[in-house]
Amino acid sequence: MTTAGSLTGRWPDFDGRLSVDGEALTEASRDFGGVVQRRPAAVLRAGSVDDVVRMVRHARAAGLQLVPRGAGHAAFGQAQITGGVVVDLRGLDRVHSLDDRAITVDAGVLWSELVRRTTAVGLVPPVLTDFLELTVGGTLSAGGITGTSFQWGAQIDNVDEIVVVTGAGDVVRCSPTEEPELFEAVLAGFGQVAIIVRAAVRLVPAPPAVEVFRLRYDDMAAMTTELRSLVSDGRFDYLLGIVTPTDGGGWEASIEAAVGSDRPDSRGISRRDGLRHRRAEEDYEIRSLTEWVRRVDEPVGVLRELGLWQAPHPWLDLFVRDSALGTMLSEVVDPSVPRGVGPLRILLYPLRRSRFGRPLLRLPEDEDLVLLDVLSTAAAAGPEAMVAANRRLFERNRELGGTVYPISAVPLQPDDWRRQFGPRWQHLTAARRRFDPDGVLTHRGAFGAEPPA
């Protein structure tokens, strides 16, 4: 394909800013994962939807490939491209409408800004990622999972409508009833068929306060057993299992649980009935909704001060069958698995398969599932061993009937993607032929080692 550098001086006019050298290209060659570097030939900081259309059409005519990018929080080069064009969507940051059912925003709006707007009128999206400094378009291109997903599914399950720019350069409005093939090929599609430029995100009433519990257990088995029971129990809105290393070389297991409340009691006594945690070590507090949704700001600030936020993050995210969870946890905490530097956290998001409906977020077929996140920081010069360990854990989970959440730092080959998508493979390839006939968006970066072509 033609490189962007050879086309300098023949670009369309843009409302935003086009860079063909300098810091913009350096920034776009990296992501939060810090493992992969791919330098583009140009970066467009889009100033309008028309900019996205112009660039896609120009790329199609010139034989270029491009990749959309939001906040750059991917772990393995999913929003990078070598020698092509990165379309930075952060300039598309307009809030278009807000009513008691949904908020319609541009793809570059941060979830933190979206929540600021909605909570001001007593509303909130039912699914919010724990870290809010991500763009709406970015998480909808991936899926969006959190501790409320066992009730509400992913963020992509709570979108009424999206507007996209296809690989053919057409602006299309789509929903479950209008262009449903395109709708299903874009949500969790990592920009391989079309670029999300606008979305209508569903809202629910926001609670005035949130009761938050931190429950500690004797071991991981006791914690995971309790986590399973709480999924069907109904007493909490948010559930997260947490496993962290102790100074003595062991592991601490806990559950973070939260529930919205109009009139929280002084010690959440009714919420604790029948639970099997270590009662003397529990933490309980009442937070405002704003405090709750911004709960990770402080720990992220600490990591920034320590320099660990800027270090490589070869994170691993696997969808695990509930029956295989004990096996996978034992594999993750095996002493032979490289740990990296700084704090390690293993997060367990309990899920119910029936709450998810978008086909490209590939989950195991069992009803009871867990998203297993291994959040670790690598030494600046040595993430390779951790990426190799991720691959081994990915293969082990696949043997046990699990799938991968493609935000992970896992090297994958074309056959891995065929197996991942399973019966949806033909649907995806058909959508790509229809909506991106010249392969403008079929880039190497979005799917790590190779695109699923």
BELLINCOR-V783553 format. One record per residue. N is the residue number from 1. RES is the residue in one small letter. D_LAST is the distance of its C-alpha to the last C-alpha in Angstrom with 1 decimal. Layout:
n | res | d_last
N | RES | D_LAST
N | RES | D_LAST
//
This chain:
n | res | d_last
1 | m | 16.6
2 | t | 20.1
3 | t | 21.2
4 | a | 23.0
5 | g | 26.1
6 | s | 26.8
7 | l | 27.0
8 | t | 29.7
9 | g | 32.3
10 | r | 30.2
11 | w | 28.6
12 | p | 29.4
13 | d | 32.1
14 | f | 31.0
15 | d | 32.9
16 | g | 31.5
17 | r | 31.4
18 | l | 29.1
19 | s | 29.3
20 | v | 28.4
21 | d | 30.3
22 | g | 32.2
23 | e | 31.7
24 | a | 29.1
25 | l | 26.6
26 | t | 27.9
27 | e | 27.5
28 | a | 23.9
29 | s | 23.0
30 | r | 24.1
31 | d | 23.6
32 | f | 25.7
33 | g | 24.1
34 | g | 25.5
35 | v | 23.5
36 | v | 20.8
37 | q | 21.8
38 | r | 19.8
39 | r | 22.1
40 | p | 21.1
41 | a | 23.0
42 | a | 24.2
43 | v | 24.6
44 | l | 25.6
45 | r | 27.7
46 | a | 27.4
47 | g | 30.8
48 | s | 29.9
49 | v | 27.2
50 | d | 28.1
51 | d | 27.1
52 | v | 23.5
53 | v | 23.6
54 | r | 25.2
55 | m | 22.7
56 | v | 19.6
57 | r | 21.4
58 | h | 22.6
59 | a | 19.2
60 | r | 17.9
61 | a | 21.1
62 | a | 21.1
63 | g | 17.6
64 | l | 17.1
65 | q | 14.4
66 | l | 15.8
67 | v | 15.7
68 | p | 18.2
69 | r | 20.6
70 | g | 23.5
71 | a | 25.9
72 | g | 23.7
73 | h | 24.3
74 | a | 20.9
75 | a | 21.4
76 | f | 18.6
77 | g | 17.5
78 | q | 15.4
79 | a | 17.1
80 | q | 17.4
81 | i | 16.1
82 | t | 17.5
83 | g | 19.3
84 | g | 17.9
85 | v | 19.6
86 | v | 20.2
87 | v | 21.5
88 | d | 24.1
89 | l | 25.0
90 | r | 28.1
91 | g | 30.3
92 | l | 29.4
93 | d | 31.9
94 | r | 34.0
95 | v | 35.2
96 | h | 35.6
97 | s | 37.4
98 | l | 38.7
99 | d | 40.4
100 | d | 41.3
101 | r | 38.0
102 | a | 35.2
103 | i | 34.6
104 | t | 32.4
105 | v | 31.2
106 | d | 28.9
107 | a | 25.8
108 | g | 27.5
109 | v | 30.4
110 | l | 30.9
111 | w | 31.5
112 | s | 34.8
113 | e | 35.9
114 | l | 34.7
115 | v | 36.8
116 | r | 39.7
117 | r | 39.8
118 | t | 39.5
119 | t | 41.9
120 | a | 44.5
121 | v | 44.8
122 | g | 44.5
123 | l | 40.8
124 | v | 37.7
125 | p | 34.1
126 | p | 34.0
127 | v | 31.1
128 | l | 31.3
129 | t | 29.6
130 | d | 32.3
131 | f | 31.6
132 | l | 32.0
133 | e | 31.3
134 | l | 27.7
135 | t | 26.6
136 | v | 26.2
137 | g | 22.9
138 | g | 21.6
139 | t | 22.5
140 | l | 21.4
141 | s | 17.8
142 | a | 18.0
143 | g | 20.5
144 | g | 24.0
145 | i | 26.0
146 | t | 29.7
147 | g | 32.9
148 | t | 33.4
149 | s | 30.1
150 | f | 31.9
151 | q | 33.7
152 | w | 31.4
153 | g | 27.8
154 | a | 25.5
155 | q | 26.0
156 | i | 23.3
157 | d | 25.6
158 | n | 28.4
159 | v | 27.1
160 | d | 28.7
161 | e | 26.8
162 | i | 24.5
163 | v | 24.4
164 | v | 21.1
165 | v | 20.2
166 | t | 17.2
167 | g | 14.9
168 | a | 17.4
169 | g | 20.2
170 | d | 21.8
171 | v | 23.7
172 | v | 23.3
173 | r | 25.3
174 | c | 23.8
175 | s | 25.1
176 | p | 25.2
177 | t | 27.2
178 | e | 26.1
179 | e | 22.5
180 | p | 21.6
181 | e | 18.0
182 | l | 17.4
183 | f | 19.5
184 | e | 17.6
185 | a | 14.1
186 | v | 15.6
187 | l | 17.9
188 | a | 16.2
189 | g | 13.0
190 | f | 13.5
191 | g | 13.6
192 | q | 10.0
193 | v | 11.7
194 | a | 15.3
195 | i | 17.8
196 | i | 20.6
197 | v | 24.0
198 | r | 26.4
199 | a | 26.9
200 | a | 29.8
201 | v | 30.3
202 | r | 32.6
203 | l | 35.9
204 | v | 38.5
205 | p | 42.1
206 | a | 42.4
207 | p | 44.9
208 | p | 47.7
209 | a | 47.5
210 | v | 45.4
211 | e | 46.8
212 | v | 45.0
213 | f | 45.6
214 | r | 44.7
215 | l | 45.5
216 | r | 45.8
217 | y | 45.6
218 | d | 47.0
219 | d | 43.7
220 | m | 40.0
221 | a | 40.7
222 | a | 43.3
223 | m | 41.0
224 | t | 38.0
225 | t | 40.5
226 | e | 41.9
227 | l | 38.6
228 | r | 37.7
229 | s | 41.0
230 | l | 40.8
231 | v | 37.6
232 | s | 39.7
233 | d | 42.9
234 | g | 42.3
235 | r | 44.6
236 | f | 41.9
237 | d | 39.3
238 | y | 37.4
239 | l | 36.8
240 | l | 35.4
241 | g | 36.1
242 | i | 36.6
243 | v | 37.1
244 | t | 38.6
245 | p | 40.3
246 | t | 44.1
247 | d | 46.3
248 | g | 47.6
249 | g | 44.2
250 | g | 43.6
251 | w | 41.5
252 | e | 42.5
253 | a | 41.0
254 | s | 41.5
255 | i | 40.4
256 | e | 40.2
257 | a | 41.1
258 | a | 42.0
259 | v | 43.3
260 | g | 44.3
261 | s | 48.0
262 | d | 50.6
263 | r | 53.5
264 | p | 52.4
265 | d | 55.2
266 | s | 56.6
267 | r | 54.9
268 | g | 52.4
269 | i | 54.5
270 | s | 53.3
271 | r | 49.6
272 | r | 50.5
273 | d | 52.3
274 | g | 51.2
275 | l | 48.7
276 | r | 48.9
277 | h | 48.3
278 | r | 50.8
279 | r | 52.9
280 | a | 54.9
281 | e | 51.8
282 | e | 50.0
283 | d | 49.3
284 | y | 49.7
285 | e | 49.7
286 | i | 49.5
287 | r | 47.3
288 | s | 46.8
289 | l | 43.5
290 | t | 42.9
291 | e | 43.7
292 | w | 41.4
293 | v | 38.2
294 | r | 38.9
295 | r | 39.7
296 | v | 37.2
297 | d | 38.5
298 | e | 41.3
299 | p | 39.4
300 | v | 36.8
301 | g | 39.8
302 | v | 41.2
303 | l | 38.0
304 | r | 38.0
305 | e | 41.6
306 | l | 40.9
307 | g | 38.1
308 | l | 35.7
309 | w | 33.6
310 | q | 32.6
311 | a | 31.8
312 | p | 28.4
313 | h | 27.2
314 | p | 24.6
315 | w | 24.7
316 | l | 23.3
317 | d | 22.7
318 | l | 22.3
319 | f | 22.9
320 | v | 25.6
321 | r | 27.5
322 | d | 31.1
323 | s | 32.3
324 | a | 30.3
325 | l | 31.4
326 | g | 34.4
327 | t | 32.5
328 | m | 29.8
329 | l | 32.5
330 | s | 34.5
331 | e | 31.5
332 | v | 31.0
333 | v | 34.7
334 | d | 35.2
335 | p | 37.2
336 | s | 34.9
337 | v | 31.9
338 | p | 32.2
339 | r | 33.5
340 | g | 33.4
341 | v | 36.1
342 | g | 37.5
343 | p | 37.3
344 | l | 34.8
345 | r | 34.1
346 | i | 32.4
347 | l | 31.8
348 | l | 31.6
349 | y | 30.7
350 | p | 31.7
351 | l | 29.6
352 | r | 30.1
353 | r | 27.1
354 | s | 28.9
355 | r | 29.0
356 | f | 25.3
357 | g | 23.8
358 | r | 20.5
359 | p | 17.7
360 | l | 14.9
361 | l | 17.4
362 | r | 17.0
363 | l | 20.5
364 | p | 22.3
365 | e | 24.2
366 | d | 27.6
367 | e | 29.7
368 | d | 30.9
369 | l | 28.4
370 | v | 28.5
371 | l | 26.3
372 | l | 27.3
373 | d | 27.1
374 | v | 28.3
375 | l | 29.4
376 | s | 30.6
377 | t | 31.4
378 | a | 31.0
379 | a | 33.5
380 | a | 32.4
381 | a | 31.9
382 | g | 30.6
383 | p | 27.6
384 | e | 25.8
385 | a | 27.7
386 | m | 26.9
387 | v | 23.1
388 | a | 23.6
389 | a | 25.7
390 | n | 23.0
391 | r | 20.6
392 | r | 23.5
393 | l | 24.3
394 | f | 20.7
395 | e | 20.8
396 | r | 24.3
397 | n | 23.5
398 | r | 20.7
399 | e | 23.3
400 | l | 25.6
401 | g | 23.2
402 | g | 22.0
403 | t | 18.8
404 | v | 17.9
405 | y | 18.4
406 | p | 15.6
407 | i | 18.3
408 | s | 19.3
409 | a | 19.7
410 | v | 17.8
411 | p | 15.6
412 | l | 12.5
413 | q | 10.2
414 | p | 6.9
415 | d | 9.6
416 | d | 11.3
417 | w | 8.7
418 | r | 8.8
419 | r | 12.5
420 | q | 12.8
421 | f | 11.7
422 | g | 13.5
423 | p | 14.8
424 | r | 13.0
425 | w | 9.5
426 | q | 10.5
427 | h | 12.1
428 | l | 9.4
429 | t | 7.2
430 | a | 10.8
431 | a | 11.8
432 | r | 9.2
433 | r | 10.5
434 | r | 13.9
435 | f | 14.3
436 | d | 12.2
437 | p | 12.5
438 | d | 12.6
439 | g | 9.8
440 | v | 12.7
441 | l | 11.3
442 | t | 7.8
443 | h | 9.7
444 | r | 10.0
445 | g | 12.8
446 | a | 11.8
447 | f | 10.4
448 | g | 12.7
449 | a | 11.9
450 | e | 8.2
451 | p | 5.6
452 | p | 3.8
453 | a | 0.0
//
